[in-house]
Amino acid sequence: MKILMVLTSHDRLGETGNKTGFWLEEFAAPYYVFKDAGAEITLASPKGGQPPIDPSSDNDTAQTEHTRRFRADSDAQQHLATTLKLADVPENGFDAIFFPGGHGPLWDLAEDADSKRLIEAFAAAGRPMGAVCHAPAVFRHTYRADGTPLVSGRRVTGFTNSEEAAVGLTNIVPFLVEDMLKANGGQFERGEDWGDFVLRDGNLITGQNPASSAGTAREILTLLG
């Protein structure tokens, strides 16, 4: 079982002067769900190398069992520090693809041609695709073979407008995940703010927020049998 995890390389939170990146729990929880199931995990990012961790996800108040495990795992840290460059990643050879969130993907992966290439290849092949929190942003410019948006008519979730408002970034982000998914024809559904909420529609699995990270990964494993 071979799983490709794709992380952001973007580290600037708009024009605020603050740092962003990927949200650590949204990487660590799926990473260990996959690892503990015996999967071979490949990590990639647009620029390759060490992807930026959102500092807010790595402070004392944001720690979880998964992030603490990661911080004690030198092998996982080295793995993360040496991600492949996304342009060098082939479309074949993986059973599933997973995108951790954080605000970074709104700026780079949502617009990245190689991310789009991989997603559309996985979709055409019917292989599982997972994205959690802000990472459903990666479906912004992805399409089916007939030219319709990949999420059109499909049950999807992601970081909600109310959650974005709660963190005070509605007017900072380039677009709102919930609004984009709806504009692309997605049947957007949501749970309570900050609660675990995961949707599966065919080979597409989306999670609403950090609390949904492990559950989104487990749904991929279910699809892979």
C-alpha positions, -999 to 999 in steps of 0.1 A, spaced: 0 0 0 16 32 -12 3 66 -2 14 100 -14 10 129 10 13 164 -5 21 194 17 23 231 11 55 251 6 38 285 13 48 302 45 34 337 44 -1 346 57 -11 371 31 2 406 39 0 402 76 37 396 82 28 364 100 39 329 91 17 300 80 22 266 64 6 233 70 -12 224 103 9 199 122 -20 177 135 -34 175 99 -1 159 88 9 139 119 -25 122 126 -29 108 90 8 100 88 6 77 118 -28 63 107 -11 53 74 22 42 90 5 21 116 -14 3 89 18 -6 72 16 19 43 47 31 24 44 69 26 59 93 1 60 130 10 60 158 -16 57 196 -18 59 222 -45 94 233 -36 106 200 -21 126 198 11 113 209 45 77 223 42 68 251 66 49 242 97 23 268 108 38 280 141 3 282 157 0 244 152 32 237 170 27 256 202 20 241 236 -18 246 234 -21 229 200 -4 196 210 -22 163 205 -11 127 209 -1 127 172 20 159 173 37 147 205 45 114 188 59 133 158 81 155 180 96 123 196 101 106 162 134 116 146 128 94 116 95 111 108 111 145 112 138 135 87 112 122 64 93 155 65 125 175 60 132 157 27 100 159 7 102 153 -30 96 182 -54 60 178 -66 70 183 -103 91 151 -100 63 129 -86 48 105 -112 11 100 -116 13 62 -112 28 41 -85 5 52 -56 -27 38 -43 -40 70 -27 -32 107 -23 -37 128 8 -35 166 13 -30 180 49 -44 214 54 -33 246 71 -37 280 54 -6 275 31 -25 254 4 -48 283 -3 -19 302 -19 2 275 -36 -15 240 -40 -48 255 -50 -30 270 -81 -3 244 -86 -2 227 -120 14 196 -107 -11 192 -79 -38 195 -105 -21 170 -127 -19 144 -99 -54 149 -87 -70 146 -121 -49 115 -128 -61 99 -95 -97 109 -102 -96 94 -137 -81 61 -123 -107 60 -94 -80 60 -67 -88 74 -33 -82 112 -28 -83 128 7 -81 164 18 -87 179 53 -96 214 66 -81 240 41 -67 213 18 -99 209 -2 -86 241 -17 -66 219 -40 -98 210 -59 -103 247 -70 -91 242 -106 -95 204 -110 -118 189 -136 -133 157 -149 -126 145 -184 -159 162 -195 -147 196 -183 -170 198 -152 -154 206 -118 -142 176 -100 -164 183 -70 -195 191 -89 -225 172 -76 -204 155 -49 -207 156 -11 -178 176 2 -167 194 34 -138 216 45 -129 245 68 -162 264 72 -168 301 68 -177 302 105 -145 285 115 -125 310 93 -144 339 109 -136 325 144 -98 326 137 -102 361 123 -88 354 88 -119 358 66 -105 390 50 -69 377 48 -72 344 29 -74 346 -9 -107 327 -9 -130 308 15 -129 270 11 -166 266 18 -176 293 -8 -152 278 -34 -165 243 -31 -201 255 -34 -192 277 -64 -177 246 -81 -210 227 -76 -200 207 -46 -228 196 -22 -212 212 9 -220 197 42 -207 205 77 -207 194 113 -203 215 144 -174 240 144 -142 222 154 -159 188 156 -148 157 138 -167 156 105 -157 135 75 -175 128 42 -168 101 16 -183 104 -19 -170 76 -41 -132 79 -41 -132 115 -27 -128 119 11 -129 153 28 -126 164 64 -138 196 79 -110 207 103 -80 195 123 -102 172 145 -112 154 113 -77 145 102 -74 110 115 -109 101 105 -102 113 69 -71 91 67 -90 61 82 -117 64 54 -89 62 28 -77 29 44 -113 17 43 -114 24 6 -81 6 1 -95 -24 19 
